[in-house]
Structures are given as structure tokens and as C-alpha cells.
Amino acid sequence: MKLLAAGVLAGVTLQAALFATGFAPSLVIAGSCLVLVAAAAGAFVVTRRARGTTGAERRAWLCTAVGLGAWAIGCTLHLIDAVGGVERIPPRPADLFSGIATVLPAVSLIIGPGAPMTWNVRFRMILDGAMVAVALFVPAWPYLLGPASELVGPGGGAMGVAFPVVQIIALSVAIVLLSRSRSRAVTAYTVLAVAYGSLAVCALTYSAVTLYGHTWQLTAVSGFFLAATVVLAGVVRYDMPAIDSPWLAAPTGARAGLPYVPVVVAFVVAAAERLRGDTGDVLTAALFVLFALVLVRQFLALRGNTLLLTEVEQQREQLADQATHDDLTGLSNRKHLHQQAGLSLRTGEPVALLLIDLDHFKQVNDSRGHAAGDAVLVKVAEVLHAAVPAGHTVARLGGDEFAVFLRPAPSIDEARLIAERISAGVALIGARVGASIGVAYETTGRATIGMLLSDADAALYQVKASGKGKVRLSPRTKVGSAGQTVQG
């Protein structure tokens, strides 16, 4: 990382010196030599990196190496022109190799490893790219494309308009990719996107130099190209994602604001041009298109956020349901039973608790397996739902133990009748299982769920001791304000 930063700093420093000296020939030649060395060294190390890989990763590394190699050839041809002081108007043989070098980083991103993206993600990326491209077009038109369109000559017009437009598109792609890259995990794809954008910036700078610097030498911006080449060669220090999609489904973090930076610049430039009175039809049309694209993007973002919030709410409800219900039977669990009982007991209304324990259930698990035991538990849950009126809480406390909380509770006779219906329904399941039930009934408003469970458990213990398969009311159950005791 330090070597990479040093190379970028050296390139920017060199370019500043070139601008300050009016593109001194000695500096131009020295800069060209440095770019050539950096490109050749990068092609060598990336090729070595490709040897230890296979498949899509190998193809991506080799594509990057070819790009650096083409860039080295182009640098050599440009260096020859710089040494000879030749000012050739594009297109030139060197431009072909330079063009290949600026395109192949994007190709590496396409053919490299990674999971395929869905159509909606691709559509959003295309929309973002169009928005950024139009935003970049707005400042480029009055200062670069407009003046270039007024050039005459067979080579000047083509280079002055078509070439910058292509580079604007390239820079737009790089900005969109970087906005969707994983902020916490820099990969080779991230560096390739940075290099792709850097080369586009260098090419746009070269276009401006040809318009305002009166030179066709590509080596006039060799400092910037040195920085971009170092970044491209530095990709070898990072790994490519093996199976994950390299770009997130939606931008996150600070990088999510990258596509909006050109938009802000575009409106600032448009405002400045308006104050100068130079706003033409082309710039006005571009602003309308940009405004429409921003609106569409924001509408899609709002729709996506709405869908995401709906999904989050559904997941929250699902998690809440899982936290309060038994996975196997769908009945309330012990936690939910305590919650419901706590709310009802505060009101002082009469309540009843039925504690149910299955008889001979262990034999089912031991003889027929746990799958058969689970099937019995599901059938018991169905019996409970059928026997207990709606509005009451039916819970599985764990294992083969169930509970029914009646609120407000019917009379003792009705609570006993419900318990007997449950016992009869469980007996009809078969598998030789039955149900022993202890009932706790409370009307005083002074009981807690712990007290009710203790009373019902005491009654259940008496049932188990007396032969199982019966219903018994807790001997300590109190009804009425006088505290009358009812024997089960």
C-alpha cells in the first residue's frame, strides 16, 4: 500500500512539474520512461499472478496483463514521438494500443469470477451510469466538448468530441462500480474500477491539453498516466472475489453518495453558465434529462426502501412469532404463556390453568422413534385447538407437557368439561397415549402464574399417583371472595 501511494504521489508531482514548466521536453521524456517502466513491470507481475490461478480468475488476470502490455507498447511509441519532437494528430498507431489499455480493465471486471447479478440490479446500475454520464456531460460541454465541436480538420473534430464522450462513459461506469463496491473489503475488482476511472480522467485531461495546451503529445500528461498505471499494476496485491457478486445490490455507506457528486457539480456549473448568460439548448436539454434521471432513480430508491421496510417488518413479526411459539406444534411457548397470564392476572378476572402431561409418551419415542413422537405431539396440538374455545391460550411447555390458560375462566364445571374433552381427544389419537390433567382455578385476583402452575402441578401429581388418565382440580384452588376450598 505504501509503494502504491508513493507511485501515485510521484505521478501527481511529475504532472504538476510538467504544467509548471510548460511541458519541458526533458520532463516529458523522463515521465514517458517512468510510465513505460511501470506498465512493463505491471504486465510482468500480473502475468506471474495469473499462473497460480484457473478459470475466470485466470482470464481476468491475463486480460489485465494484456492491457498493461498494450499500454507499455503504446508508451514506447509515444516516447519515440516525444524524443523526436513529433506532433502527430490522432489517430496514430500508438493510440490503438493506448485505447486497448483503457478498455481492458473493464473487460477484466466482466469476465472475472463472481456470482451473476439479477436483472433489477443491472437495470439500476445502467440507470446510475446514465445519470452520472449526463451529469459529467454538463460541465464537459461548455469547457471541452463545445469548444472541440468547433474545431475543423479531419482529425481534430473526431478526437475532440468522440474521444472525450467515450471517456465520460468510462468514468461513469467506474463511479457506479465504486459506489457499489464493498467498503470494508477492498478487492482486485475495486482497484480495477479505480484504475479504469483514473485512466478515463487522464484521457479527459489529455483532451483538455490538446484544446488549451496546443500539443498533441500524449506524453504531456505522463504524470497523471504514471499515477493511473501504478494503480492498475497495484491490482496484483489484492484478491478477486471467488463466488460473491463484487457489487452490492444497493450502494451503502459513504460510497453511496459517489453518483451524486457529478450531479452536484453539474448543477453548480449550469448555475455559473446561467449567470454568464451562456446557457444554450444543448446544456438546457442535458439538464432536463439529468433531472428526469434523478427523479426516476429516487423513485426506484423509495420503492426499494418501501419493499425493504415491508420485508423487515415481516421478518420482525416472524421472529417475534418464533420467540413466543413452539416450532413443532405452533402452540404458544412457556414465555408467551407467562406473558398472557401476567396480563390477565392483573385485571383480577377469574382464570383457570390446565396442566396436561401425556401418559406413556416415552414408550412411543423408545419403540417407534422420535419422528413418531413428534407426530403424536402435533396431533395433541390439534386436539387442544379443537377442545379449547377461541380466545384462550394453548401452550406447549416442553417435551410432552402442555398447558391451557382460560381467561376469563368459565365455571369450574366448564373448565373441568374442557379438560375432559382434551383427555378424551388425546385417547382417540391412539399409540397408547393418554392425558393426565391438573386444573387450577382462581377468582381472588391474588394469584400469580407461578402459583397457578404450582397448584396445577400438585393436582397433576395426584392424578399420576392414582392411576393416570384423569382430571383433578387442585385441592388449594380458591373460588369466591370467602376463600372457599374446592376439592378435586
C-alpha positions in Angstrom: 0.0 0.0 0.0 2.9 2.4 0.8 4.5 1.6 -2.6 1.2 2.3 -4.3 0.7 5.6 -2.6 4.3 6.6 -3.3 3.8 5.9 -7.0 0.6 7.9 -7.2 2.3 10.8 -5.4 5.2 10.7 -7.7 2.9 10.8 -10.7 0.9 13.8 -9.5 4.1 15.6 -8.6 5.5 15.0 -12.1 2.4 16.3 -13.7 2.5 19.4 -11.6 6.0 20.0 -12.8 5.0 19.4 -16.4 2.3 22.0 -16.2 4.6 24.5 -14.3 7.4 24.2 -17.0 5.1 24.3 -20.0 5.7 20.6 -20.8 9.5 20.8 -20.8 10.9 18.2 -23.3 13.2 16.7 -20.7 10.4 16.2 -18.2 8.1 14.8 -20.9 10.7 12.2 -21.9 11.5 11.3 -18.3 7.8 10.9 -17.5 7.3 8.8 -20.5 10.1 6.5 -19.4 8.7 6.1 -16.0 5.2 5.2 -17.4 6.8 2.7 -19.7 8.7 1.0 -16.8 5.6 1.0 -14.6 3.5 -0.6 -17.4 6.1 -3.2 -18.3 6.7 -4.1 -14.6 2.9 -4.3 -14.1 2.4 -6.6 -17.0 5.2 -8.9 -15.7 3.9 -9.2 -12.1 0.2 -9.6 -13.1 1.2 -12.4 -15.6 3.0 -14.1 -12.7 -0.1 -13.8 -10.6 -2.2 -15.4 -13.3 0.0 -18.5 -13.3 -1.3 -19.7 -10.0 -5.0 -19.3 -10.8 -7.5 -21.1 -13.0 -10.9 -20.4 -14.7 -12.5 -17.0 -14.6 -9.9 -15.6 -12.2 -7.0 -16.6 -14.6 -8.8 -15.0 -17.5 -9.3 -11.7 -15.6 -5.6 -11.6 -14.6 -4.4 -12.3 -18.1 -6.8 -9.7 -19.5 -5.3 -7.1 -17.1 -1.8 -8.2 -18.0 -2.6 -7.8 -21.8 -3.9 -4.4 -21.0 -0.7 -3.4 -19.3 1.3 -4.9 -22.1 -0.6 -2.9 -24.7 -0.1 0.2 -22.6 3.6 -0.5 -22.5 3.7 -0.7 -26.3 1.7 2.5 -26.6 4.0 4.2 -24.2 7.0 3.1 -26.3 5.5 4.6 -29.4 4.6 7.8 -27.7 8.1 8.0 -26.2 9.6 7.7 -29.7 7.4 10.6 -30.8 8.4 12.6 -27.7 12.2 12.0 -28.3 11.8 13.0 -32.0 9.6 16.0 -31.1 6.9 14.7 -33.5 3.4 16.2 -33.1 1.1 13.6 -34.8 -2.6 14.3 -34.9 -4.7 11.3 -33.9 -5.5 8.7 -34.9 -2.0 7.2 -34.5 -0.7 3.6 -34.1 0.1 4.4 -30.5 -3.5 5.4 -29.9 -4.7 1.9 -30.8 -2.6 0.3 -28.0 -3.5 3.1 -25.6 -7.2 2.5 -26.3 -6.8 -1.2 -25.7 -5.2 -0.5 -22.3 -8.0 1.8 -21.2 -10.7 -0.7 -22.2 -9.3 -4.0 -20.8 -9.7 -3.1 -17.1 -13.5 -3.0 -17.7 -13.3 -6.3 -19.6 -11.5 -7.9 -16.7 -14.4 -6.8 -14.4 -16.8 -8.5 -16.8 -15.1 -11.9 -17.3 -13.7 -12.3 -13.8 -15.2 -14.5 -11.1 -18.3 -13.6 -9.2 -22.0 -14.5 -8.9 -24.3 -13.3 -11.6 -26.4 -10.2 -10.9 -30.2 -10.1 -11.2 -31.9 -8.0 -13.9 -33.1 -5.3 -11.5 -29.6 -4.8 -10.1 -28.3 -4.4 -13.7 -31.1 -2.0 -14.5 -30.3 0.2 -11.5 -26.6 0.2 -12.4 -27.4 1.2 -16.0 -29.7 4.0 -14.7 -27.0 5.2 -12.3 -24.5 5.1 -15.2 -26.8 7.1 -17.4 -27.3 9.7 -14.6 -23.6 10.1 -13.9 -22.8 10.3 -17.7 -25.3 13.0 -18.3 -24.1 14.8 -15.1 -20.5 14.7 -16.4 -21.6 15.8 -19.8 -23.0 19.1 -18.4 -19.6 20.6 -17.2 -17.8 18.9 -20.1 -19.9 20.6 -22.7 -19.1 24.3 -22.1 -15.4 23.7 -21.3 -14.4 20.7 -23.5 -17.0 19.2 -25.9 -18.4 22.5 -27.0 -15.0 24.1 -28.0 -14.0 20.7 -29.5 -17.1 20.6 -31.7 -16.0 24.0 -33.2 -12.6 22.5 -34.3 -12.2 21.9 -38.0 -10.0 19.3 -39.6 -10.1 15.6 -40.3 -8.5 14.6 -37.0 -9.3 17.4 -34.6 -13.1 17.0 -34.6 -13.1 13.2 -34.2 -10.6 13.4 -31.3 -12.1 16.4 -29.8 -15.7 15.1 -29.5 -15.9 11.3 -29.8 -12.8 10.5 -27.6 -14.0 12.6 -24.6 -17.5 11.2 -24.9 -16.1 7.6 -24.7 -14.0 8.6 -21.7 -17.0 10.2 -19.9 -18.9 6.9 -20.3 -15.9 5.0 -19.0 -15.6 7.4 -16.0 -19.4 7.0 -15.3 -19.0 3.2 -15.2 -16.1 3.4 -12.8 -18.0 5.8 -10.5 -21.1 3.4 -10.4 -19.0 0.4 -9.8 -17.1 2.1 -6.9 -20.3 3.2 -5.4 -21.5 -0.4 -5.2 -18.2 -1.9 -4.0 -17.8 -3.4 -0.6 -16.4 -0.6 1.6 -14.9 -2.9 4.2 -13.2 -5.3 1.8 -11.0 -3.9 -1.0 -10.6 -6.5 -3.7 -8.9 -6.6 -7.1 -12.2 -5.5 -8.6 -12.2 -2.3 -6.5 -8.7 -1.4 -7.7 -9.6 -2.2 -11.3 -12.5 0.1 -11.1 -10.3 2.8 -9.6 -7.7 2.3 -12.4 -10.5 2.3 -15.0 -11.7 5.6 -13.8 -8.2 7.1 -13.4 -7.4 6.2 -17.0 -10.6 7.9 -18.1 -9.7 11.1 -16.1 -6.2 11.0 -17.7 -7.7 10.8 -21.2 -10.1 13.7 -20.5 -7.2 15.7 -19.2 -5.3 14.9 -22.4 -8.3 16.1 -24.4 -8.3 19.4 -22.5 -4.5 19.8 -23.0 -4.9 19.4 -26.8 -7.6 22.1 -26.8 -5.9 24.6 -24.5 -2.3 23.5 -24.4 -1.7 23.3 -28.1 0.1 20.0 -28.1 -0.9 16.6 -29.5 1.7 14.8 -27.3 0.0 12.2 -25.1 3.2 12.3 -23.0 2.3 15.8 -21.9 0.1 14.2 -19.2 2.6 11.4 -18.5 2.5 12.3 -14.8 -1.2 11.5 -14.5 -0.8 8.4 -16.6 2.0 7.3 -14.3 -0.3 7.5 -11.3 -3.0 5.5 -13.2 -0.5 2.9 -14.3 0.8 2.4 -10.8 -2.8 1.9 -9.6 -3.5 -0.6 -12.4 -0.3 -2.5 -11.7 -1.1 -2.5 -8.0 -4.1 -4.7 -8.6 -1.8 -7.7 -8.2 -1.7 -7.0 -4.4 -5.4 -7.8 -4.0 -7.5 -10.9 -4.4 -10.5 -11.4 -6.7 -13.8 -12.4 -5.1 -14.3 -16.1 -5.6 -18.1 -16.6 -5.6 -19.7 -13.4 -4.2 -21.0 -10.7 -6.5 -18.4 -8.0 -6.5 -21.0 -5.3 -6.4 -23.7 -5.0 -3.8 -27.4 -5.0 -4.6 -27.6 -1.4 -3.4 -24.9 1.2 -2.5 -24.1 1.5 1.2 -22.1 3.8 3.4 -20.3 6.9 2.2 -19.7 5.4 -1.3 -23.5 5.5 -1.9 -23.0 9.3 -2.5 -20.5 8.9 -5.3 -23.0 9.1 -8.2 -24.4 12.3 -6.7 -21.1 14.1 -6.8 -21.2 14.7 -10.6 -24.8 15.7 -10.2 -24.0 18.4 -7.7 -21.1 19.6 -9.9 -23.4 19.6 -13.0 -25.9 22.0 -11.3 -23.2 24.2 -10.0 -21.7 24.6 -13.5 -25.1 25.1 -15.0 -25.8 27.9 -12.5 -22.5 29.5 -13.3 -23.2 29.3 -17.0 -26.6 30.8 -16.5 -25.1 33.8 -14.6 -22.8 34.3 -17.6 -25.7 34.1 -20.0 -24.1 31.2 -21.9 -26.7 28.5 -21.3 -27.5 27.0 -24.7 -30.0 24.5 -26.0 -27.7 21.6 -25.5 -26.9 22.4 -21.9 -30.6 23.0 -21.1 -31.6 19.7 -22.7 -28.9 17.9 -20.7 -30.2 19.4 -17.5 -33.7 18.3 -18.2 -32.5 14.7 -18.9 -30.4 14.8 -15.8 -33.4 16.0 -13.7 -35.6 13.2 -15.1 -33.0 10.5 -14.4 -32.5 11.7 -10.8 -36.3 11.6 -10.3 -36.5 8.1 -11.7 -33.6 7.0 -9.6 -35.1 8.5 -6.4 -38.5 6.8 -7.2 -36.8 3.4 -7.5 -34.9 4.0 -4.3 -38.1 5.0 -2.5 -39.9 1.9 -3.8 -36.9 -0.3 -2.9 -36.9 1.2 0.6 -40.6 0.6 1.0 -40.2 -3.0 -0.1 -37.3 -3.4 2.3 -39.2 -1.9 5.2 -42.1 -4.3 4.5 -39.7 -7.2 4.4 -38.1 -6.1 7.6 -41.5 -5.8 9.3 -42.4 -9.3 8.1 -39.2 -10.7 9.4 -39.7 -8.9 12.7 -43.1 -10.4 13.0 -41.8 -13.8 12.1 -39.0 -13.5 14.7 -41.5 -12.4 17.3 -43.7 -15.3 16.5 -40.7 -17.7 16.7 -39.8 -16.2 20.1 -43.3 -16.9 21.5 -44.3 -20.1 19.8 -43.2 -23.7 19.6 -41.6 -24.7 16.3 -43.1 -28.2 16.2 -46.7 -27.6 17.1 -47.2 -23.9 16.5 -48.6 -23.5 20.0 -47.6 -20.8 22.4 -44.4 -21.5 24.4 -43.8 -21.0 28.1 -42.7 -17.4 27.6 -45.9 -16.5 25.8 -48.0 -18.3 28.4 -46.4 -16.2 31.1 -46.9 -13.0 29.2 -50.6 -13.7 28.6 -51.2 -14.9 32.1 -49.5 -11.8 33.6 -51.7 -9.5 31.6 -54.9 -11.3 32.7 -54.0 -11.8 36.3 -53.5 -8.0 36.7 -57.2 -7.5 35.9 -58.4 -9.7 38.8 -60.7 -11.7 36.4 -61.3 -15.4 37.1 -58.8 -17.6 35.4 -58.1 -21.3 35.1 -54.9 -23.2 34.2 -55.0 -26.7 32.9 -51.6 -28.6 33.1 -51.5 -31.6 30.8 -48.9 -34.4 30.8 -49.0 -37.2 28.2 -49.1 -40.7 29.6 -46.9 -43.4 28.1 -45.3 -40.9 25.7 -41.8 -42.1 26.4 -42.6 -45.6 25.2 -43.7 -44.1 21.9 -40.3 -42.4 21.4 -38.4 -45.5 22.6 -40.3 -48.0 20.5 -41.2 -46.1 17.3 -38.6 -43.3 17.2 -38.7 -39.5 17.7 -40.4 -38.9 14.4 -43.4 -40.9 15.6 -43.2 -39.0 18.9 -43.3 -35.7 17.1 -46.3 -36.8 15.0 -48.1 -37.6 18.3 -47.3 -34.1 19.7 -48.7 -32.4 16.6 -51.9 -34.4 16.9 -52.2 -33.5 20.6 -51.9 -29.8 19.5 -54.8 -30.4 17.1 -56.8 -31.9 19.9 -56.2 -28.9 22.1 -57.2 -26.4 19.4 -60.4 -28.3 18.8 -61.3 -28.7 22.5 -60.4 -25.2 23.7 -62.7 -22.3 22.7 -61.1 -19.4 20.8 -59.6 -16.6 22.8 -57.7 -18.7 25.3 -54.0 -19.6 25.3 -52.8 -23.1 24.4 -49.1 -23.7 25.0 -46.5 -26.4 24.9 -44.2 -26.0 27.9 -41.7 -28.6 26.7 -41.4 -32.3 25.9 -44.8 -33.9 26.4 -46.1 -31.2 28.8 -48.9 -28.8 27.7 -50.9 -26.0 29.3 -54.2 -24.3 28.7 -54.8 -20.8 30.2 -58.5 -19.9 30.3 -59.2 -16.2 30.6 -61.7 -15.1 31.7 -62.3 -18.6 33.0 -65.8 -20.2 32.8 -67.2 -22.0 35.8 -65.3 -24.8 37.5 -67.6 -27.3 35.8 -67.0 -25.9 32.4 -63.2 -25.8 33.0 -63.4 -29.5 34.0 -65.5 -30.3 30.9 -62.9 -28.7 28.7 -60.2 -30.8 30.4 -62.3 -34.0 30.0 -62.7 -33.2 26.3 -58.9 -32.9 26.0 -58.4 -36.2 27.8 -60.9 -37.9 25.5 -59.5 -36.4 22.4 -55.9 -37.5 23.3 -57.1 -41.0 24.0 -58.5 -41.2 20.4 -55.1 -40.4 18.9 -54.0 -44.0 19.5 -50.4 -45.0 20.0 -51.5 -46.0 23.6 -51.1 -42.4 24.9 -53.4 -40.7 27.3 -53.5 -37.4 29.2 -53.4 -36.6 32.9 -54.6 -33.1 33.7 -54.3 -30.9 36.7 -56.6 -27.9 37.0 -56.0 -24.7 39.0 -58.9 -22.3 39.3 -58.6 -18.7 40.7 -61.1 -15.9 41.2 -59.5 -14.0 44.1 -57.1 -11.9 41.8 -54.2 -12.6 44.2 -52.6 -15.5 42.4 -49.5 -15.4 40.1 -48.7 -17.6 37.2 -46.1 -19.4 39.3 -48.8 -20.1 42.0 -51.2 -21.4 39.3 -48.5 -23.7 37.8 -47.6 -25.0 41.3 -51.3 -25.7 42.1 -52.0 -27.4 38.8 -48.8 -29.4 39.1 -49.8 -30.6 42.6 -53.2 -31.8 41.1 -51.3 -33.4 38.2 -49.1 -35.3 40.7 -52.1 -36.7 42.4 -53.5 -37.9 39.1 -50.3 -39.6 38.3 -50.2 -41.3 41.7 -53.8 -42.5 41.4 -53.5 -44.2 38.0 -53.1 -41.6 35.3 -55.6 -40.6 32.5 -57.8 -38.5 34.8 -58.7 -34.9 35.5 -58.2 -33.4 39.0 -58.8 -30.0 40.4 -56.1 -28.5 42.7 -57.1 -29.0 46.4 -55.9 -25.5 47.1 -58.0 -23.8 44.4 -60.0 -21.0 45.8 -63.2 -19.7 44.5 -65.2 -16.7 45.6 -64.1 -13.9 48.0 -64.6 -16.1 51.1 -61.7 -18.3 50.1 -63.8 -21.5 49.9 -61.7 -24.6 49.2 -62.9 -26.9 46.5 -61.6 -30.5 46.4 -60.8 -32.0 43.1 
